[in-house]
């Protein structure tokens, strides 16, 4: 692997590569069923979101860039392929920091992508902010809820919206290898015929002040790749499998990792954490 590896020891990465380790302290009792507004387009909520966007642009995005020491590479790909992306797009990346979606949102302006999130993040103590920033909970209550969520997502994408998906399935802070991908991003790309844009976070070694005084483990670089499209010559399931593998390889390369040297396989199959 090329590039800096923070190799943190403080985070209790779970045994399964899609496992969560953050503790959600509250549960407001929200039920994510077929009646839940997965994308809330009510006038009242849209007004709140517009006001929240002002706060994001004026305060939160600059803070995010400073806090992460963020550098962005490949943004020209969004302009180069703007015609292909204007009718809706799916973004996928590794998930390595609590603020990395804010980094993505600030980097793809003027687009305002939504993001699929763990349902507990919406029913938990930060749920209102998660919703305002674009969080769409992933329901776990049955097929009817999943169909309702997919219907809302499909409508948003067909209206030219963008959707961020963390294909690894959970956040592992400062983790260097790219974990196996679940097929969700590839499946939606195939299902809704939308391009898939790979992105990757990699790390840089902090300078003395950040490292010694601020105790910062790493600085972040976000690299944006060229859009990927499903291979229409294959069957639907084969398209999903092939696109999942291809997107994982693209994210590895964007992160400075040779896919053949990444310690995990590309497609998730209840994989266990590898100590390296």
WOPEUR-V173916 format. One record per pair of residues at least 6 apart in sequence whose ideal C-beta (glycine too) atoms are under 6 Angstrom apart, sorted by sequence separation. I is the first residue (numbers start at 1). J is the second residue. If there is no record, write none. Layout:
i = [I,I]
j = [J,J]
This chain:
i = [139,210,14,139,189,252,122,231,12,121,230,139,206,249,252,168,231,263,122,169,206,230,263,101,167,122,167,203,204,117,119,167,228,248,115,119,165,201,202,228,114,115,116,117,165,201,245,114,116,200,244,199,225,198,225,197,223,195,196,70,195,64,68,72,157,157,64,154,64,190,189,174,174,61,113,114,115,116,190,198,190,111,113,196,200,198,187,198,202,186,200,202,200,183,186,186,183,181,181,88,95,88,87,88,89,90,91,92,95,178,94,178,92,95,97,178,96,52,49,94,178,180,177,179,180,177,182,32,177,180,180,180,30,92,28,90,24,27,26,38,90,26,90,24,25,100,90,32,89,96,88,89,90,91,92,93,94,32,93,94,33,89,91,32,34,34,38,84,33,32,39,34,38,107,39,103,84,81,77,74,75,77,20,69,70,71,72,73,74,18,19,18,68,92,13,11,17,17,8,6,5,6,3,4,4,4,8,6,6,3,2,17,1,15,15,13]
j = [145,216,21,146,196,259,130,239,21,130,239,149,216,259,262,179,242,274,135,182,219,243,276,115,181,137,182,218,219,135,137,185,246,266,134,138,184,220,221,247,134,135,136,137,185,222,266,136,138,223,267,224,250,225,254,227,254,227,228,103,229,99,103,107,192,194,102,192,103,230,230,217,218,106,162,163,164,165,239,247,240,162,164,247,251,250,240,251,255,240,254,256,255,240,243,244,244,244,248,157,166,160,160,161,162,163,164,165,168,251,168,252,167,171,173,255,175,132,132,178,262,264,262,264,265,263,268,119,264,267,268,271,123,185,123,185,120,123,124,136,188,125,189,124,125,201,194,137,194,201,194,195,196,197,198,199,200,139,200,201,141,197,199,141,144,145,149,195,145,145,152,148,152,222,156,222,227,227,224,223,224,226,170,219,220,221,222,223,224,169,170,170,220,247,172,173,179,180,174,174,176,203,202,203,204,205,217,217,218,256,256,271,257,272,273,273]
